[in-house]
Amino acid sequence: MANVNLTIDAERCKGCGLCVRACPKKIMSLSKTKLNSKGYRPSEVTEPEKCVACASCALTCPDSVITIVKL
């Protein structure tokens, strides 16, 4: 697996869940404990070590709040 830095701008995330559905590794979810200032549950990575940097999540995000950098 590649070393990957995946970041989500939680404040801009609308919690639509498109990235959660797009992830082939099923390592993303909507937060069960956090709300951003707009009242949305932002996406989060539950198992970052399993990320393969395919960028499916970033490509499906309508607000471009996901950034992936291979290390």
mmCIF file as gemmi writes it, N, C-alpha and C atoms, coordinates in Angstrom:
data_model
loop_
_atom_site.group_PDB
_atom_site.id
_atom_site.type_symbol
_atom_site.label_atom_id
_atom_site.label_alt_id
_atom_site.label_comp_id
_atom_site.label_asym_id
_atom_site.label_entity_id
_atom_site.label_seq_id
_atom_site.pdbx_PDB_ins_code
_atom_site.Cartn_x
_atom_site.Cartn_y
_atom_site.Cartn_z
_atom_site.occupancy
_atom_site.B_iso_or_equiv
_atom_site.pdbx_formal_charge
_atom_site.auth_seq_id
_atom_site.auth_asym_id
_atom_site.pdbx_PDB_model_num
ATOM 1 N N . MET Axp A 1 ? 0.832 -1.184 0 1 0 ? 1 A 1
ATOM 2 C CA . MET Axp A 1 ? 0 0 0 1 0 ? 1 A 1
ATOM 3 C C . MET Axp A 1 ? 0.879 1.251 0 1 0 ? 1 A 1
ATOM 4 N N . ALA Axp A 2 ? 0.396 2.274 -0.642 1 0 ? 2 A 1
ATOM 5 C CA . ALA Axp A 2 ? 1.127 3.535 -0.723 1 0 ? 2 A 1
ATOM 6 C C . ALA Axp A 2 ? 0.951 4.334 0.562 1 0 ? 2 A 1
ATOM 7 N N . ASN Axp A 3 ? 1.99 5.103 0.903 1 0 ? 3 A 1
ATOM 8 C CA . ASN Axp A 3 ? 1.835 6.048 2.007 1 0 ? 3 A 1
ATOM 9 C C . ASN Axp A 3 ? 1.067 7.24 1.478 1 0 ? 3 A 1
ATOM 10 N N . VAL Axp A 4 ? -0.018 7.578 2.156 1 0 ? 4 A 1
ATOM 11 C CA . VAL Axp A 4 ? -0.95 8.581 1.643 1 0 ? 4 A 1
ATOM 12 C C . VAL Axp A 4 ? -1.332 9.553 2.739 1 0 ? 4 A 1
ATOM 13 N N . ASN Axp A 5 ? -1.441 10.811 2.369 1 0 ? 5 A 1
ATOM 14 C CA . ASN Axp A 5 ? -1.978 11.82 3.274 1 0 ? 5 A 1
ATOM 15 C C . ASN Axp A 5 ? -3.309 12.267 2.689 1 0 ? 5 A 1
ATOM 16 N N . LEU Axp A 6 ? -4.396 11.829 3.286 1 0 ? 6 A 1
ATOM 17 C CA . LEU Axp A 6 ? -5.736 12.185 2.834 1 0 ? 6 A 1
ATOM 18 C C . LEU Axp A 6 ? -6.323 13.161 3.845 1 0 ? 6 A 1
ATOM 19 N N . THR Axp A 7 ? -6.691 14.349 3.384 1 0 ? 7 A 1
ATOM 20 C CA . THR Axp A 7 ? -7.274 15.334 4.285 1 0 ? 7 A 1
ATOM 21 C C . THR Axp A 7 ? -8.654 15.738 3.788 1 0 ? 7 A 1
ATOM 22 N N . ILE Axp A 8 ? -9.519 16.024 4.743 1 0 ? 8 A 1
ATOM 23 C CA . ILE Axp A 8 ? -10.88 16.46 4.453 1 0 ? 8 A 1
ATOM 24 C C . ILE Axp A 8 ? -11.103 17.777 5.161 1 0 ? 8 A 1
ATOM 25 N N . ASP Axp A 9 ? -11.533 18.782 4.422 1 0 ? 9 A 1
ATOM 26 C CA . ASP Axp A 9 ? -11.869 20.067 5.021 1 0 ? 9 A 1
ATOM 27 C C . ASP Axp A 9 ? -13.253 19.92 5.65 1 0 ? 9 A 1
ATOM 28 N N . ALA Axp A 10 ? -13.261 19.499 6.902 1 0 ? 10 A 1
ATOM 29 C CA . ALA Axp A 10 ? -14.514 19.178 7.593 1 0 ? 10 A 1
ATOM 30 C C . ALA Axp A 10 ? -15.462 20.367 7.669 1 0 ? 10 A 1
ATOM 31 N N . GLU Axp A 11 ? -14.926 21.564 7.733 1 0 ? 11 A 1
ATOM 32 C CA . GLU Axp A 11 ? -15.771 22.75 7.846 1 0 ? 11 A 1
ATOM 33 C C . GLU Axp A 11 ? -16.56 23.002 6.564 1 0 ? 11 A 1
ATOM 34 N N . ARG Axp A 12 ? -15.997 22.621 5.411 1 0 ? 12 A 1
ATOM 35 C CA . ARG Axp A 12 ? -16.679 22.828 4.132 1 0 ? 12 A 1
ATOM 36 C C . ARG Axp A 12 ? -17.493 21.618 3.685 1 0 ? 12 A 1
ATOM 37 N N . CYS Axp A 13 ? -17.3 20.468 4.34 1 0 ? 13 A 1
ATOM 38 C CA . CYS Axp A 13 ? -18.001 19.235 3.965 1 0 ? 13 A 1
ATOM 39 C C . CYS Axp A 13 ? -19.49 19.359 4.299 1 0 ? 13 A 1
ATOM 40 N N . LYS Axp A 14 ? -20.337 18.956 3.335 1 0 ? 14 A 1
ATOM 41 C CA . LYS Axp A 14 ? -21.786 19.007 3.535 1 0 ? 14 A 1
ATOM 42 C C . LYS Axp A 14 ? -22.373 17.66 3.956 1 0 ? 14 A 1
ATOM 43 N N . GLY Axp A 15 ? -21.519 16.664 4.136 1 0 ? 15 A 1
ATOM 44 C CA . GLY Axp A 15 ? -21.997 15.369 4.6 1 0 ? 15 A 1
ATOM 45 C C . GLY Axp A 15 ? -22.896 14.656 3.614 1 0 ? 15 A 1
ATOM 46 N N . CYS Axp A 16 ? -22.673 14.84 2.328 1 0 ? 16 A 1
ATOM 47 C CA . CYS Axp A 16 ? -23.537 14.224 1.32 1 0 ? 16 A 1
ATOM 48 C C . CYS Axp A 16 ? -23.324 12.711 1.221 1 0 ? 16 A 1
ATOM 49 N N . GLY Axp A 17 ? -22.13 12.239 1.612 1 0 ? 17 A 1
ATOM 50 C CA . GLY Axp A 17 ? -21.854 10.814 1.598 1 0 ? 17 A 1
ATOM 51 C C . GLY Axp A 17 ? -21.415 10.248 0.262 1 0 ? 17 A 1
ATOM 52 N N . LEU Axp A 18 ? -21.245 11.077 -0.751 1 0 ? 18 A 1
ATOM 53 C CA . LEU Axp A 18 ? -20.814 10.561 -2.053 1 0 ? 18 A 1
ATOM 54 C C . LEU Axp A 18 ? -19.442 9.911 -1.971 1 0 ? 18 A 1
ATOM 55 N N . CYS Axp A 19 ? -18.553 10.493 -1.186 1 0 ? 19 A 1
ATOM 56 C CA . CYS Axp A 19 ? -17.211 9.917 -1.041 1 0 ? 19 A 1
ATOM 57 C C . CYS Axp A 19 ? -17.267 8.572 -0.322 1 0 ? 19 A 1
ATOM 58 N N . VAL Axp A 20 ? -18.163 8.458 0.635 1 0 ? 20 A 1
ATOM 59 C CA . VAL Axp A 20 ? -18.316 7.203 1.375 1 0 ? 20 A 1
ATOM 60 C C . VAL Axp A 20 ? -18.719 6.09 0.413 1 0 ? 20 A 1
ATOM 61 N N . ARG Axp A 21 ? -19.659 6.38 -0.464 1 0 ? 21 A 1
ATOM 62 C CA . ARG Axp A 21 ? -20.115 5.377 -1.438 1 0 ? 21 A 1
ATOM 63 C C . ARG Axp A 21 ? -19.061 5.093 -2.503 1 0 ? 21 A 1
ATOM 64 N N . ALA Axp A 22 ? -18.234 6.089 -2.835 1 0 ? 22 A 1
ATOM 65 C CA . ALA Axp A 22 ? -17.254 5.93 -3.906 1 0 ? 22 A 1
ATOM 66 C C . ALA Axp A 22 ? -16.01 5.154 -3.487 1 0 ? 22 A 1
ATOM 67 N N . CYS Axp A 23 ? -15.716 5.1 -2.208 1 0 ? 23 A 1
ATOM 68 C CA . CYS Axp A 23 ? -14.48 4.473 -1.741 1 0 ? 23 A 1
ATOM 69 C C . CYS Axp A 23 ? -14.503 2.957 -1.942 1 0 ? 23 A 1
ATOM 70 N N . PRO Axp A 24 ? -13.593 2.429 -2.771 1 0 ? 24 A 1
ATOM 71 C CA . PRO Axp A 24 ? -13.587 0.982 -3.014 1 0 ? 24 A 1
ATOM 72 C C . PRO Axp A 24 ? -13.12 0.179 -1.802 1 0 ? 24 A 1
ATOM 73 N N . LYS Axp A 25 ? -12.393 0.802 -0.9 1 0 ? 25 A 1
ATOM 74 C CA . LYS Axp A 25 ? -11.891 0.125 0.295 1 0 ? 25 A 1
ATOM 75 C C . LYS Axp A 25 ? -12.85 0.238 1.478 1 0 ? 25 A 1
ATOM 76 N N . LYS Axp A 26 ? -13.905 1.041 1.32 1 0 ? 26 A 1
ATOM 77 C CA . LYS Axp A 26 ? -14.915 1.23 2.375 1 0 ? 26 A 1
ATOM 78 C C . LYS Axp A 26 ? -14.288 1.7 3.698 1 0 ? 26 A 1
ATOM 79 N N . ILE Axp A 27 ? -13.392 2.693 3.59 1 0 ? 27 A 1
ATOM 80 C CA . ILE Axp A 27 ? -12.711 3.197 4.785 1 0 ? 27 A 1
ATOM 81 C C . ILE Axp A 27 ? -13.151 4.609 5.148 1 0 ? 27 A 1
ATOM 82 N N . MET Axp A 28 ? -14.225 5.078 4.555 1 0 ? 28 A 1
ATOM 83 C CA . MET Axp A 28 ? -14.742 6.412 4.865 1 0 ? 28 A 1
ATOM 84 C C . MET Axp A 28 ? -16.143 6.29 5.437 1 0 ? 28 A 1
ATOM 85 N N . SER Axp A 29 ? -16.487 7.245 6.291 1 0 ? 29 A 1
ATOM 86 C CA . SER Axp A 29 ? -17.833 7.282 6.853 1 0 ? 29 A 1
ATOM 87 C C . SER Axp A 29 ? -18.168 8.715 7.23 1 0 ? 29 A 1
ATOM 88 N N . LEU Axp A 30 ? -19.438 8.96 7.463 1 0 ? 30 A 1
ATOM 89 C CA . LEU Axp A 30 ? -19.839 10.258 7.99 1 0 ? 30 A 1
ATOM 90 C C . LEU Axp A 30 ? -19.643 10.198 9.5 1 0 ? 30 A 1
ATOM 91 N N . SER Axp A 31 ? -19.132 11.27 10.055 1 0 ? 31 A 1
ATOM 92 C CA . SER Axp A 31 ? -18.823 11.301 11.485 1 0 ? 31 A 1
ATOM 93 C C . SER Axp A 31 ? -20.067 11.02 12.326 1 0 ? 31 A 1
ATOM 94 N N . LYS Axp A 32 ? -19.889 10.227 13.339 1 0 ? 32 A 1
ATOM 95 C CA . LYS Axp A 32 ? -20.971 9.947 14.281 1 0 ? 32 A 1
ATOM 96 C C . LYS Axp A 32 ? -20.883 10.856 15.506 1 0 ? 32 A 1
ATOM 97 N N . THR Axp A 33 ? -19.752 11.577 15.642 1 0 ? 33 A 1
ATOM 98 C CA . THR Axp A 33 ? -19.53 12.375 16.847 1 0 ? 33 A 1
ATOM 99 C C . THR Axp A 33 ? -19.319 13.863 16.594 1 0 ? 33 A 1
ATOM 100 N N . LYS Axp A 34 ? -19.042 14.253 15.356 1 0 ? 34 A 1
ATOM 101 C CA . LYS Axp A 34 ? -18.719 15.654 15.071 1 0 ? 34 A 1
ATOM 102 C C . LYS Axp A 34 ? -19.759 16.303 14.156 1 0 ? 34 A 1
ATOM 103 N N . LEU Axp A 35 ? -19.991 17.579 14.387 1 0 ? 35 A 1
ATOM 104 C CA . LEU Axp A 35 ? -20.777 18.425 13.488 1 0 ? 35 A 1
ATOM 105 C C . LEU Axp A 35 ? -19.934 19.631 13.154 1 0 ? 35 A 1
ATOM 106 N N . ASN Axp A 36 ? -20.013 20.105 11.902 1 0 ? 36 A 1
ATOM 107 C CA . ASN Axp A 36 ? -19.31 21.34 11.587 1 0 ? 36 A 1
ATOM 108 C C . ASN Axp A 36 ? -20.214 22.526 11.928 1 0 ? 36 A 1
ATOM 109 N N . SER Axp A 37 ? -19.744 23.73 11.682 1 0 ? 37 A 1
ATOM 110 C CA . SER Axp A 37 ? -20.504 24.921 12.096 1 0 ? 37 A 1
ATOM 111 C C . SER Axp A 37 ? -21.824 25.078 11.351 1 0 ? 37 A 1
ATOM 112 N N . LYS Axp A 38 ? -21.977 24.367 10.226 1 0 ? 38 A 1
ATOM 113 C CA . LYS Axp A 38 ? -23.228 24.428 9.468 1 0 ? 38 A 1
ATOM 114 C C . LYS Axp A 38 ? -24.202 23.322 9.887 1 0 ? 38 A 1
ATOM 115 N N . GLY Axp A 39 ? -23.771 22.482 10.821 1 0 ? 39 A 1
ATOM 116 C CA . GLY Axp A 39 ? -24.638 21.413 11.317 1 0 ? 39 A 1
ATOM 117 C C . GLY Axp A 39 ? -24.559 20.114 10.553 1 0 ? 39 A 1
ATOM 118 N N . TYR Axp A 40 ? -23.572 19.986 9.665 1 0 ? 40 A 1
ATOM 119 C CA . TYR Axp A 40 ? -23.412 18.758 8.885 1 0 ? 40 A 1
ATOM 120 C C . TYR Axp A 40 ? -22.435 17.813 9.573 1 0 ? 40 A 1
ATOM 121 N N . ARG Axp A 41 ? -22.638 16.528 9.354 1 0 ? 41 A 1
ATOM 122 C CA . ARG Axp A 41 ? -21.692 15.516 9.828 1 0 ? 41 A 1
ATOM 123 C C . ARG Axp A 41 ? -20.663 15.307 8.719 1 0 ? 41 A 1
ATOM 124 N N . PRO Axp A 42 ? -19.435 15.771 8.921 1 0 ? 42 A 1
ATOM 125 C CA . PRO Axp A 42 ? -18.429 15.663 7.86 1 0 ? 42 A 1
ATOM 126 C C . PRO Axp A 42 ? -17.93 14.237 7.667 1 0 ? 42 A 1
ATOM 127 N N . SER Axp A 43 ? -17.405 13.993 6.51 1 0 ? 43 A 1
ATOM 128 C CA . SER Axp A 43 ? -16.79 12.695 6.226 1 0 ? 43 A 1
ATOM 129 C C . SER Axp A 43 ? -15.495 12.575 7.001 1 0 ? 43 A 1
ATOM 130 N N . GLU Axp A 44 ? -15.131 11.337 7.289 1 0 ? 44 A 1
ATOM 131 C CA . GLU Axp A 44 ? -13.846 11.078 7.923 1 0 ? 44 A 1
ATOM 132 C C . GLU Axp A 44 ? -13.331 9.726 7.458 1 0 ? 44 A 1
ATOM 133 N N . VAL Axp A 45 ? -12.026 9.555 7.559 1 0 ? 45 A 1
ATOM 134 C CA . VAL Axp A 45 ? -11.397 8.302 7.161 1 0 ? 45 A 1
ATOM 135 C C . VAL Axp A 45 ? -11.258 7.445 8.411 1 0 ? 45 A 1
ATOM 136 N N . THR Axp A 46 ? -11.834 6.264 8.383 1 0 ? 46 A 1
ATOM 137 C CA . THR Axp A 46 ? -11.816 5.406 9.557 1 0 ? 46 A 1
ATOM 138 C C . THR Axp A 46 ? -10.565 4.541 9.643 1 0 ? 46 A 1
ATOM 139 N N . GLU Axp A 47 ? -9.981 4.206 8.491 1 0 ? 47 A 1
ATOM 140 C CA . GLU Axp A 47 ? -8.773 3.379 8.468 1 0 ? 47 A 1
ATOM 141 C C . GLU Axp A 47 ? -7.789 3.941 7.433 1 0 ? 47 A 1
ATOM 142 N N . PRO Axp A 48 ? -7.122 5.053 7.761 1 0 ? 48 A 1
ATOM 143 C CA . PRO Axp A 48 ? -6.26 5.72 6.785 1 0 ? 48 A 1
ATOM 144 C C . PRO Axp A 48 ? -5.131 4.841 6.249 1 0 ? 48 A 1
ATOM 145 N N . GLU Axp A 49 ? -4.685 3.872 7.033 1 0 ? 49 A 1
ATOM 146 C CA . GLU Axp A 49 ? -3.597 3 6.585 1 0 ? 49 A 1
ATOM 147 C C . GLU Axp A 49 ? -4.009 2.111 5.417 1 0 ? 49 A 1
ATOM 148 N N . LYS Axp A 50 ? -5.307 1.956 5.178 1 0 ? 50 A 1
ATOM 149 C CA . LYS Axp A 50 ? -5.798 1.116 4.078 1 0 ? 50 A 1
ATOM 150 C C . LYS Axp A 50 ? -6.045 1.905 2.787 1 0 ? 50 A 1
ATOM 151 N N . CYS Axp A 51 ? -5.85 3.22 2.831 1 0 ? 51 A 1
ATOM 152 C CA . CYS Axp A 51 ? -6.073 4.061 1.649 1 0 ? 51 A 1
ATOM 153 C C . CYS Axp A 51 ? -5.034 3.74 0.576 1 0 ? 51 A 1
ATOM 154 N N . VAL Axp A 52 ? -5.501 3.566 -0.658 1 0 ? 52 A 1
ATOM 155 C CA . VAL Axp A 52 ? -4.615 3.254 -1.782 1 0 ? 52 A 1
ATOM 156 C C . VAL Axp A 52 ? -4.455 4.439 -2.731 1 0 ? 52 A 1
ATOM 157 N N . ALA Axp A 53 ? -4.932 5.602 -2.334 1 0 ? 53 A 1
ATOM 158 C CA . ALA Axp A 53 ? -4.8 6.839 -3.114 1 0 ? 53 A 1
ATOM 159 C C . ALA Axp A 53 ? -5.428 6.734 -4.496 1 0 ? 53 A 1
ATOM 160 N N . CYS Axp A 54 ? -6.554 6.073 -4.605 1 0 ? 54 A 1
ATOM 161 C CA . CYS Axp A 54 ? -7.225 5.946 -5.905 1 0 ? 54 A 1
ATOM 162 C C . CYS Axp A 54 ? -7.912 7.26 -6.293 1 0 ? 54 A 1
ATOM 163 N N . ALA Axp A 55 ? -8.193 8.105 -5.318 1 0 ? 55 A 1
ATOM 164 C CA . ALA Axp A 55 ? -8.815 9.418 -5.502 1 0 ? 55 A 1
ATOM 165 C C . ALA Axp A 55 ? -10.287 9.361 -5.886 1 0 ? 55 A 1
ATOM 166 N N . SER Axp A 56 ? -10.921 8.219 -5.757 1 0 ? 56 A 1
ATOM 167 C CA . SER Axp A 56 ? -12.352 8.124 -6.055 1 0 ? 56 A 1
ATOM 168 C C . SER Axp A 56 ? -13.158 9.075 -5.181 1 0 ? 56 A 1
ATOM 169 N N . CYS Axp A 57 ? -12.788 9.177 -3.916 1 0 ? 57 A 1
ATOM 170 C CA . CYS Axp A 57 ? -13.511 10.065 -2.999 1 0 ? 57 A 1
ATOM 171 C C . CYS Axp A 57 ? -13.369 11.523 -3.439 1 0 ? 57 A 1
ATOM 172 N N . ALA Axp A 58 ? -12.151 11.928 -3.755 1 0 ? 58 A 1
ATOM 173 C CA . ALA Axp A 58 ? -11.904 13.311 -4.148 1 0 ? 58 A 1
ATOM 174 C C . ALA Axp A 58 ? -12.598 13.655 -5.466 1 0 ? 58 A 1
ATOM 175 N N . LEU Axp A 59 ? -12.623 12.711 -6.389 1 0 ? 59 A 1
ATOM 176 C CA . LEU Axp A 59 ? -13.247 12.96 -7.686 1 0 ? 59 A 1
ATOM 177 C C . LEU Axp A 59 ? -14.763 13.088 -7.594 1 0 ? 59 A 1
ATOM 178 N N . THR Axp A 60 ? -15.377 12.397 -6.646 1 0 ? 60 A 1
ATOM 179 C CA . THR Axp A 60 ? -16.829 12.459 -6.528 1 0 ? 60 A 1
ATOM 180 C C . THR Axp A 60 ? -17.313 13.596 -5.635 1 0 ? 60 A 1
ATOM 181 N N . CYS Axp A 61 ? -16.413 14.206 -4.875 1 0 ? 61 A 1
ATOM 182 C CA . CYS Axp A 61 ? -16.81 15.279 -3.957 1 0 ? 61 A 1
ATOM 183 C C . CYS Axp A 61 ? -17.232 16.52 -4.74 1 0 ? 61 A 1
ATOM 184 N N . PRO Axp A 62 ? -18.495 16.939 -4.611 1 0 ? 62 A 1
ATOM 185 C CA . PRO Axp A 62 ? -18.972 18.087 -5.379 1 0 ? 62 A 1
ATOM 186 C C . PRO Axp A 62 ? -18.381 19.422 -4.924 1 0 ? 62 A 1
ATOM 187 N N . ASP Axp A 63 ? -17.809 19.455 -3.727 1 0 ? 63 A 1
ATOM 188 C CA . ASP Axp A 63 ? -17.26 20.706 -3.199 1 0 ? 63 A 1
ATOM 189 C C . ASP Axp A 63 ? -15.748 20.69 -3.105 1 0 ? 63 A 1
ATOM 190 N N . SER Axp A 64 ? -15.097 19.663 -3.614 1 0 ? 64 A 1
ATOM 191 C CA . SER Axp A 64 ? -13.642 19.554 -3.638 1 0 ? 64 A 1
ATOM 192 C C . SER Axp A 64 ? -13.021 19.789 -2.269 1 0 ? 64 A 1
ATOM 193 N N . VAL Axp A 65 ? -13.533 19.106 -1.257 1 0 ? 65 A 1
ATOM 194 C CA . VAL Axp A 65 ? -12.997 19.289 0.097 1 0 ? 65 A 1
ATOM 195 C C . VAL Axp A 65 ? -11.989 18.198 0.484 1 0 ? 65 A 1
ATOM 196 N N . ILE Axp A 66 ? -11.74 17.255 -0.429 1 0 ? 66 A 1
ATOM 197 C CA . ILE Axp A 66 ? -10.816 16.147 -0.141 1 0 ? 66 A 1
ATOM 198 C C . ILE Axp A 66 ? -9.541 16.318 -0.93 1 0 ? 66 A 1
ATOM 199 N N . THR Axp A 67 ? -8.411 16.189 -0.235 1 0 ? 67 A 1
ATOM 200 C CA . THR Axp A 67 ? -7.103 16.287 -0.863 1 0 ? 67 A 1
ATOM 201 C C . THR Axp A 67 ? -6.331 15.015 -0.57 1 0 ? 67 A 1
ATOM 202 N N . ILE Axp A 68 ? -5.718 14.465 -1.609 1 0 ? 68 A 1
ATOM 203 C CA . ILE Axp A 68 ? -4.919 13.243 -1.454 1 0 ? 68 A 1
ATOM 204 C C . ILE Axp A 68 ? -3.524 13.506 -1.982 1 0 ? 68 A 1
ATOM 205 N N . VAL Axp A 69 ? -2.534 13.189 -1.154 1 0 ? 69 A 1
ATOM 206 C CA . VAL Axp A 69 ? -1.141 13.355 -1.546 1 0 ? 69 A 1
ATOM 207 C C . VAL Axp A 69 ? -0.42 12.05 -1.257 1 0 ? 69 A 1
ATOM 208 N N . LYS Axp A 70 ? 0.226 11.482 -2.284 1 0 ? 70 A 1
ATOM 209 C CA . LYS Axp A 70 ? 1.045 10.287 -2.07 1 0 ? 70 A 1
ATOM 210 C C . LYS Axp A 70 ? 2.375 10.739 -1.479 1 0 ? 70 A 1
ATOM 211 N N . LEU Axp A 71 ? 2.799 10.05 -0.432 1 0 ? 71 A 1
ATOM 212 C CA . LEU Axp A 71 ? 4.064 10.393 0.238 1 0 ? 71 A 1
ATOM 213 C C . LEU Axp A 71 ? 5.183 9.525 -0.244 1 0 ? 71 A 1
